[in-house]
Amino acid sequence: MGTTRGPRPEAIVADGIDRSLLGQQPHRRHGLQWFSAAVVLFLVFLVAYSLATNPRYEWGVVFGWFTSERLFTGLLRTLQLTVIAMAVGIVVGVILALARLSHNIVVAAVAAFFVWIFRGVPVFVQLLFWGFIAAIYPRITMGVPFGPEFFSVSANDLITPFAAAILGLGLNEGAYMSEIVRAGLLSVNRGQTEAANALGMRRFTVLWRIVLPQAMKIIIPPTGNQTINMLKTTSLVSVLAFPELLYSAQLVYSANFKTIPLLIAASLWYLLVTSVLSTGQYFIERHYNRGSVKIVRAGPIVGLVKMIRTRRAAQEVQR
Amino acid sequence: MNEVVVEARDVNKHYGPLHVLKGIDLTIHRGEVTCIIGPSGSGKSTFLRCINQLETLDGGYIIVNGSPVGVKIKNGRVHAQTHNEVARSREQVGMVFQGFNLFPHMTVLQNICEAPVRVKKEDRRVVRERALKLLDRVGLAAKAGAYPSALSGGQQQRVAIARALAMEPRLMLFDEPTSALDPELVGEVLDVMRDLAGAGMTMVVVTHEIGFAREVGDHLIFMDDGHVVEHGKPRAVLESPQHERTKQFLAKVL
């Protein structure tokens, strides 16, 4: 490109700079790039060679179990946990965020205390607490405090491993989501609330129609990350003997001792789903960024597709 | 004399140790245009914001459209208004801000229709009709479907005026409506305001546009350091100011 133009008569001026050359693509040296690429490729080759030739990976077993019904059932439970725990987390997070922004200092302080506890204690420990809740409260009772009881159930019947998992994951997530939602709400210009107030809008309308939609732009990207994290964190629930993806794999390898192949099969499912979620997040972010100039970071799949497309486009231009 | 729309008596306001309003008295009648000028920090915007309770006063009272601002009297006692009561009283008072404050996630038409539909529960089609007429009136009929980010400052401010008018207010407050505009865009906003004044709207305008105040205003108020220093016909105040502070200020801005 740019080389087709011949030197014009005025190209070389008294200062000796050949202006006809200046329009051309400058030459670049690629020696170091070739070298580092070769080193990295060699390392990749070593890893791939080991993966392919080390018989202890037992790839046949991996793919046999990867497509098995037992792991698939576990995967569905993992997805179920992720969706419900995230939903609980978002609802709790919005409530906590609003409470922390409340003018009532008692409400704000209790919310801050809740966040402090549920963010400060490892989620693994929290899951254990919920799993052993019956040791603290053997019976859970509905009724008037210090007054009559309406009904009473055994905690072990009410807080099943699934319920314990949802409580543990959801409340922990709520604490994190509250910070995300709070940052989103605070990011909306005060003038927006004032303008809405000046128009006579009630408080709920101001929040629901004016502030939240604008806060979404800030809230959505980290929430996507949280969802992907949640998918992986659900594997901790295996400690409650709830047969999600990891525990399903553990059940199998505790019987057939194919430990590594089953862990790989489970990992492949986690990788597959997180990749799909990252791709989904890219499109959601793009939707909420309509009209603004912020660049959305692409995940590996979208990134690869984009890279190939731009390369191709560049090649076509060169032709 | 026309009916009184705003009656402010001995209005006081503190921000912590800062005494920003030191006893403001003001009466505004229906159809009048009152312009408030003064150096920054003189309390003029704060006073304006007290009229629709974006700021609470801590001394004196304001009565707007026949109801006391922020309080209600029940059985001989004064009670604070609830949030909903405050919101209801704001329905009759339109406000235009220095920074426009259009809702960026809504189109121009949605910006205008939102409050009448959500707050006054008016029929969507009726509101839409009225919104389009208002847009035509401010010269932006072609921009109904545009998002605010696609408009110039002057256009945004004209939409903001239309948005306030869509609630059919009895009083319009303007808080430095042209201060954030590029000089060449000031005129189009002032034109809309001039039309509005001509149509008989009661207006309180905090402004630095002395020319507008002279030409359109019925009253001119000069505020300084939390006081109303001078109050009169615009021409009288501008041409023969009585107070030294007014003279100094006008010497700088004219």
Interface residues (C-beta under 8 A of the other chain):
Chain A: N189 G191 Q192 E194 A195 A196 N197 A198 L199 G200 M201 R202 R203 T205 R209 I210 P213 Q214 G291 S292
Chain B: N52 L54 H83 N84 A87 R88 R90 E91 V93 G94 M95 F97 G99 N101 L102 F103 P104 H105 E114 A115 R118 V119 K120 Y147 S149 A160 R163 A164 M167
